[in-house]
Amino acid sequence: MLDFFAIFSKGGIVLWCFQGAGVTEPFSGAINALLRSVILQERSGNNSFTHNALSLKYKLDNEFELVFVVGFQKILTLTYVDKFIDDVQLHFRDRYKNELEKRGALKFLLNHFEFGDDFHILLREAEGSSKAKAPVSMRTFNESQKSQKTVKSMIETKDGDKSKEQVGKKSKNAKKEAESGGDQAKAASKKAVENGNEGLTQEEIIERNRAKFISKQLGGGKPEKSSKSPKPQKPKGKVNRVWDMSGKRIAELDYSGTNGDSSDAQNQDPDATAEPLIQVDSMKGDLRGVDYESSDDEDEEVQEEDKVVVADTNKKGGKKGGFGGMFGMLKGLVGAKNLTQEDMEPVLDKMKDHLIAKNVAAEIASQLCNSVAKKLEGKVMGTFTTVASTVKQALQDSLVQILQPKRRVDILRDVLEARSQRKPFVITFCGVNGVGKSTNLAKISYWLIENGFTVLIAACDTFRAGAVEQLRTHQRRLNSLHPPEKHGGQPAIQLFEKGYGKDAAGIAMEAIAFARNQGFDVVLIDTAGRMQDNAPLMTALAKLIAVNTPDLVLFVGEALVGNEAVDQLVKFNQALADHSKTDKPRLIDGIVLTKFDTIDDKVGAAISMTYITGQPIVFVGTGQTYSDLRSLNARAVVSALMKA
């Protein structure tokens, strides 16, 4: 029934394994997929995993750093697997406890774990218990209650009707008595309110009346209303509006030389040329990471938790004198204690609410907390540590691990490699409406031009009015910052457009062919914004990607979204998979996170997007100028996320 069972350490050393009879394929591929997709990416909240035709169940032993994995065919329904893997874990721990308690990785290599006989005994017991709970056979008609009924029992007699009538009369009388009792209670309460008693005693009523009398004598009553009311003021006539730009000369209103910054435009000399804010040749090489200034209050929650622990232990030990309080405090802080689910539950609930408040999707926050609980359950706490600090550190490490790229992301190197093969490097941008695809495409174009590459923009947004004109404006502005004289007389960036209402996939194909013939290094394909629920537009996007096979497919999403990020990415990936004609469909390769400067420390969208796709965040948009483009700094983002 079972294909395999493996016990190995988290360092990758196999302690013992079992392979079922008739199974010829090695199970190393399934276990490696489990390690890459679940354990290394901190997705161990669920204890099941599917790989091809196999279904895998796993259990982590955090005390001895072990992993127990069982695999069986996906079409089988084995109800005993969960209990069986628990029994194997407990039995293996108990039998080899002395060997596992030794320190260092050599304990796994020097010891020989003979576990075959015990495993087969446990397997037979588990299979026998599942067979013992076979479904009960259906009862016969004679054994059912229906067979005991007779025709006489189903006939209603007159006595039965009379008894029913008597019961009905009794119930009606009871209702009348209840209604009369309720009316009397209402009348009594009404009288009490009219008398002003309101449930007060006789002495309290006297005291209240005496206080009222004294306040009237001293003039503390309500002030008399003035007999004459003030005359209403006549509404003023219409005031002429004064415009901010009135009286200005045309030269003062020209902001073409300030890169969109008009903060000091009124104080400048109109005849003087404005110094551009963008420093040319300032973005050569790799992009700078997103910075975040962490404050000293970052560990405030943990400190408060520590204070609570110390306060509670002091209360318990205060009755036994000074030494009792000291030893009580040490008892609450010293480790040598295995963490349980009950210990971590209140802290994890607080962490989950904190993540949701920081814009992490609710489903992702729940899965992260479950994964941390699985990772820490049974682990021995360190000396002088609290549950809150241990859980927070584990969650922080998990978040950093999620944001770290799982593969190499070096676009400059990939462009150079494509140039050596005399073909352009093609990047496609997709996403929902209004997230900033065209704006961030222009920023990426500026970064590529700064590094000496020529760029061709393919205007494949043939639906939105003004989309082509927007790209043409970016093209003129970028060419003014990098004139053709710097690039051998050739423009650094060009726009390939065929107008509106055309097939986007055909325009992209023509643009790639044009770039190959003209020797462009990079082709950036701008697509129309579309909602993830619009099936025709999603089909058109899948067609564009399937026909042109770009080197990189980037999803552009804004940092303002929360739960919507999960829905967008899942449906975009699903649409690309459904409408692809190949066995291995082309999905989203990376993420461009925009509007990152508008969210302060609510950076949870980065976690949600990376967790749901497993793909890295390649670019981060942080402002309105071309140079406001950054790479993701995982530790800085997690620092902002964990800040109280």
BELUR-V755890 format. One record per backbone hydrogen bond with DSSP energy under -0.5 kcal/mol. CO is the residue of the C=O (numbers start at 1). NH is the residue of the N-H. E is the energy in kcal/mol with one decimal. If there is no record, write none. Layout:
CO | NH | E
CO | NH | E
//
This chain:
1 | 73 | -0.5
3 | 20 | -2.8
4 | 71 | -2.5
5 | 18 | -2.7
6 | 69 | -2.6
7 | 15 | -2.5
7 | 16 | -1.8
8 | 67 | -2.8
9 | 12 | -1.8
12 | 14 | -0.6
13 | 9 | -2.6
13 | 15 | -0.5
16 | 7 | -3.0
18 | 5 | -2.3
20 | 23 | -1.5
22 | 24 | -0.7
27 | 31 | -1.8
28 | 32 | -2.5
29 | 33 | -2.0
30 | 34 | -2.0
31 | 35 | -2.3
32 | 36 | -2.6
33 | 37 | -2.7
34 | 38 | -2.0
34 | 39 | -1.6
35 | 40 | -2.7
38 | 43 | -2.9
39 | 42 | -1.1
43 | 46 | -0.7
47 | 58 | -2.0
49 | 56 | -3.8
51 | 54 | -2.6
53 | 74 | -2.8
54 | 51 | -2.3
55 | 72 | -1.8
56 | 49 | -2.4
57 | 70 | -2.7
59 | 68 | -2.6
60 | 62 | -0.7
61 | 65 | -0.6
61 | 66 | -2.3
65 | 10 | -2.0
66 | 61 | -3.0
67 | 8 | -2.1
68 | 59 | -2.1
69 | 6 | -2.9
70 | 57 | -2.5
71 | 3 | -2.3
71 | 4 | -1.6
72 | 55 | -3.1
73 | 76 | -1.3
76 | 78 | -0.6
77 | 79 | -0.8
78 | 81 | -0.8
80 | 84 | -2.3
81 | 85 | -2.6
82 | 86 | -1.4
83 | 87 | -2.2
84 | 88 | -2.3
85 | 89 | -1.9
86 | 90 | -2.3
87 | 91 | -2.5
88 | 92 | -2.6
89 | 93 | -2.3
90 | 94 | -2.4
91 | 95 | -2.2
92 | 96 | -2.1
94 | 97 | -0.6
96 | 100 | -2.2
97 | 101 | -1.7
99 | 102 | -0.8
104 | 107 | -0.9
105 | 108 | -1.3
105 | 109 | -0.7
106 | 110 | -2.9
107 | 111 | -0.8
111 | 113 | -0.6
112 | 114 | -0.9
113 | 115 | -0.9
115 | 119 | -2.0
116 | 120 | -2.2
117 | 121 | -2.0
118 | 122 | -2.3
119 | 123 | -2.4
120 | 124 | -2.4
121 | 125 | -2.1
122 | 126 | -2.2
123 | 127 | -2.6
124 | 128 | -2.4
125 | 129 | -2.2
126 | 130 | -1.6
127 | 131 | -1.8
128 | 132 | -2.1
129 | 133 | -0.9
131 | 134 | -0.9
140 | 144 | -0.6
141 | 144 | -0.8
141 | 147 | -0.5
144 | 147 | -0.5
145 | 148 | -0.8
146 | 149 | -1.0
150 | 154 | -0.7
151 | 154 | -0.6
152 | 155 | -1.1
157 | 161 | -1.4
158 | 162 | -2.6
159 | 163 | -2.6
160 | 164 | -1.8
161 | 165 | -2.3
162 | 166 | -2.7
163 | 167 | -2.3
164 | 168 | -2.4
165 | 169 | -2.5
166 | 170 | -2.6
167 | 171 | -2.2
168 | 172 | -2.2
169 | 173 | -2.7
170 | 174 | -2.4
171 | 175 | -2.1
172 | 176 | -2.3
173 | 177 | -2.7
174 | 178 | -2.3
175 | 179 | -2.4
176 | 180 | -2.6
177 | 181 | -2.5
178 | 182 | -2.2
179 | 183 | -2.2
180 | 184 | -2.1
181 | 185 | -2.0
182 | 186 | -2.2
183 | 187 | -2.4
184 | 188 | -2.3
185 | 189 | -2.3
186 | 190 | -2.3
187 | 191 | -2.3
188 | 192 | -2.1
189 | 193 | -2.1
190 | 194 | -2.3
191 | 195 | -2.3
192 | 196 | -0.6
192 | 197 | -1.8
192 | 198 | -0.7
193 | 196 | -0.7
197 | 200 | -1.5
201 | 205 | -1.9
202 | 206 | -1.9
203 | 207 | -2.3
204 | 208 | -2.1
205 | 209 | -2.3
206 | 210 | -2.3
207 | 211 | -2.0
208 | 212 | -1.9
209 | 213 | -2.1
210 | 214 | -2.2
211 | 215 | -2.1
212 | 216 | -1.8
213 | 217 | -2.0
214 | 218 | -2.0
215 | 220 | -3.2
216 | 219 | -1.0
227 | 229 | -0.6
241 | 243 | -0.6
243 | 246 | -1.0
245 | 248 | -1.5
249 | 252 | -0.6
249 | 253 | -1.1
251 | 254 | -0.7
253 | 255 | -0.8
255 | 258 | -1.6
255 | 260 | -0.9
258 | 261 | -1.5
260 | 262 | -0.7
262 | 265 | -0.7
264 | 268 | -0.7
265 | 268 | -0.5
269 | 272 | -1.0
278 | 280 | -0.8
279 | 282 | -1.0
288 | 631 | -2.5
292 | 294 | -0.8
295 | 298 | -1.1
296 | 299 | -0.6
297 | 300 | -1.5
299 | 303 | -2.3
300 | 304 | -2.4
301 | 305 | -2.2
302 | 306 | -2.6
303 | 307 | -2.4
304 | 308 | -2.1
305 | 309 | -2.2
306 | 310 | -2.7
307 | 311 | -2.9
308 | 312 | -2.5
309 | 313 | -2.2
310 | 314 | -2.2
311 | 315 | -2.0
312 | 316 | -2.0
313 | 317 | -2.3
314 | 318 | -1.2
317 | 320 | -1.1
317 | 325 | -0.5
318 | 321 | -1.0
321 | 325 | -1.8
322 | 326 | -2.2
323 | 327 | -2.8
324 | 328 | -2.1
325 | 329 | -2.1
326 | 330 | -2.2
327 | 331 | -2.2
328 | 332 | -1.5
329 | 333 | -1.0
330 | 334 | -3.1
333 | 385 | -1.4
337 | 381 | -2.4
339 | 378 | -3.0
340 | 344 | -1.6
341 | 345 | -1.6
342 | 346 | -0.6
344 | 348 | -3.0
345 | 349 | -2.3
346 | 350 | -1.6
347 | 351 | -2.3
348 | 352 | -2.6
349 | 353 | -2.1
350 | 354 | -1.9
351 | 355 | -2.4
352 | 356 | -2.3
353 | 357 | -2.1
354 | 358 | -1.1
355 | 360 | -2.3
356 | 359 | -1.6
358 | 604 | -2.3
361 | 365 | -2.8
362 | 366 | -2.1
363 | 367 | -2.1
364 | 368 | -2.5
365 | 369 | -2.1
366 | 370 | -2.2
367 | 371 | -2.2
368 | 372 | -2.3
369 | 373 | -2.2
370 | 374 | -2.3
371 | 375 | -2.0
372 | 376 | -1.9
373 | 377 | -1.8
376 | 379 | -2.3
377 | 62 | -0.8
379 | 339 | -2.3
381 | 336 | -1.6
382 | 385 | -0.9
386 | 390 | -2.0
387 | 391 | -2.6
388 | 392 | -2.5
389 | 393 | -2.1
390 | 394 | -2.1
391 | 395 | -2.5
392 | 396 | -2.4
393 | 397 | -2.3
394 | 398 | -2.0
395 | 399 | -2.3
396 | 400 | -2.1
397 | 401 | -2.1
398 | 402 | -2.0
399 | 403 | -2.0
400 | 404 | -1.4
408 | 410 | -0.5
410 | 414 | -1.9
411 | 415 | -2.6
412 | 416 | -1.9
413 | 417 | -2.1
414 | 418 | -2.3
415 | 419 | -2.4
416 | 420 | -2.0
417 | 421 | -1.0
418 | 423 | -1.9
419 | 422 | -1.7
424 | 426 | -0.6
425 | 523 | -2.6
426 | 551 | -1.1
426 | 552 | -1.5
427 | 525 | -3.0
428 | 554 | -3.0
429 | 527 | -0.8
430 | 556 | -3.2
431 | 530 | -1.6
432 | 435 | -0.9
436 | 440 | -2.0
437 | 441 | -1.9
438 | 442 | -1.8
439 | 443 | -1.6
440 | 444 | -2.3
441 | 445 | -2.1
442 | 446 | -2.2
443 | 447 | -2.0
444 | 448 | -2.3
445 | 449 | -2.6
446 | 450 | -2.4
447 | 451 | -1.0
448 | 453 | -2.1
449 | 452 | -2.0
454 | 521 | -1.0
454 | 522 | -1.9
455 | 494 | -1.8
456 | 458 | -0.5
456 | 524 | -2.4
457 | 459 | -0.7
457 | 496 | -3.4
458 | 460 | -1.6
458 | 526 | -2.4
460 | 462 | -1.4
462 | 501 | -2.4
464 | 467 | -1.6
466 | 470 | -2.1
467 | 471 | -1.8
468 | 472 | -2.2
469 | 473 | -2.1
470 | 474 | -1.9
471 | 475 | -2.3
472 | 476 | -2.3
473 | 477 | -2.2
474 | 478 | -2.6
475 | 479 | -2.3
476 | 480 | -1.5
477 | 481 | -1.6
478 | 482 | -2.2
482 | 492 | -0.6
483 | 486 | -1.7
484 | 487 | -1.7
484 | 489 | -2.4
484 | 490 | -0.5
485 | 488 | -0.7
487 | 490 | -1.3
492 | 455 | -2.6
494 | 457 | -2.8
495 | 497 | -0.6
496 | 459 | -2.6
503 | 507 | -1.9
504 | 508 | -2.3
505 | 509 | -1.9
506 | 510 | -2.2
507 | 511 | -2.4
508 | 512 | -2.1
509 | 513 | -2.0
510 | 514 | -2.5
511 | 515 | -2.5
512 | 516 | -2.0
513 | 517 | -2.0
514 | 518 | -2.3
515 | 519 | -1.0
515 | 520 | -2.2
521 | 425 | -2.7
522 | 456 | -2.3
523 | 427 | -2.8
523 | 525 | -0.6
524 | 458 | -2.7
524 | 526 | -0.6
525 | 429 | -2.3
525 | 527 | -0.5
526 | 460 | -1.4
531 | 534 | -1.6
533 | 535 | -1.1
534 | 538 | -2.1
535 | 539 | -2.3
536 | 540 | -1.9
537 | 541 | -2.0
538 | 542 | -2.3
539 | 543 | -2.1
540 | 544 | -2.2
541 | 545 | -2.2
542 | 546 | -2.4
543 | 547 | -2.5
544 | 548 | -1.8
545 | 549 | -1.8
552 | 428 | -2.7
552 | 554 | -0.6
553 | 589 | -2.4
553 | 590 | -1.4
554 | 430 | -2.2
554 | 556 | -0.5
555 | 557 | -0.6
555 | 592 | -2.9
557 | 594 | -2.5
558 | 561 | -1.0
562 | 565 | -0.9
562 | 566 | -0.5
563 | 566 | -0.6
563 | 567 | -1.2
564 | 568 | -2.5
565 | 569 | -2.3
566 | 570 | -2.3
567 | 571 | -2.1
568 | 572 | -2.3
569 | 573 | -2.4
570 | 574 | -2.4
571 | 575 | -2.3
572 | 576 | -2.1
573 | 577 | -2.0
574 | 578 | -2.7
575 | 579 | -2.1
577 | 580 | -0.7
583 | 585 | -0.7
585 | 587 | -0.6
590 | 555 | -2.6
591 | 593 | -0.6
591 | 618 | -2.0
591 | 619 | -1.2
592 | 557 | -2.5
592 | 594 | -0.7
593 | 621 | -2.8
594 | 559 | -2.4
595 | 598 | -1.3
596 | 599 | -0.7
599 | 602 | -2.3
601 | 603 | -1.7
603 | 606 | -1.2
603 | 607 | -0.7
604 | 608 | -2.3
605 | 609 | -2.6
606 | 610 | -1.9
607 | 611 | -2.6
608 | 612 | -2.0
609 | 613 | -1.3
610 | 614 | -2.5
616 | 591 | -1.7
616 | 618 | -0.8
617 | 632 | -0.6
619 | 593 | -2.5
620 | 630 | -2.7
621 | 596 | -2.4
625 | 628 | -1.6
627 | 629 | -1.9
628 | 622 | -1.6
628 | 623 | -0.6
630 | 620 | -2.6
631 | 290 | -1.7
632 | 634 | -0.7
633 | 637 | -2.2
634 | 638 | -2.4
635 | 639 | -2.1
636 | 640 | -1.9
637 | 641 | -2.1
638 | 642 | -2.3
639 | 643 | -0.6
//
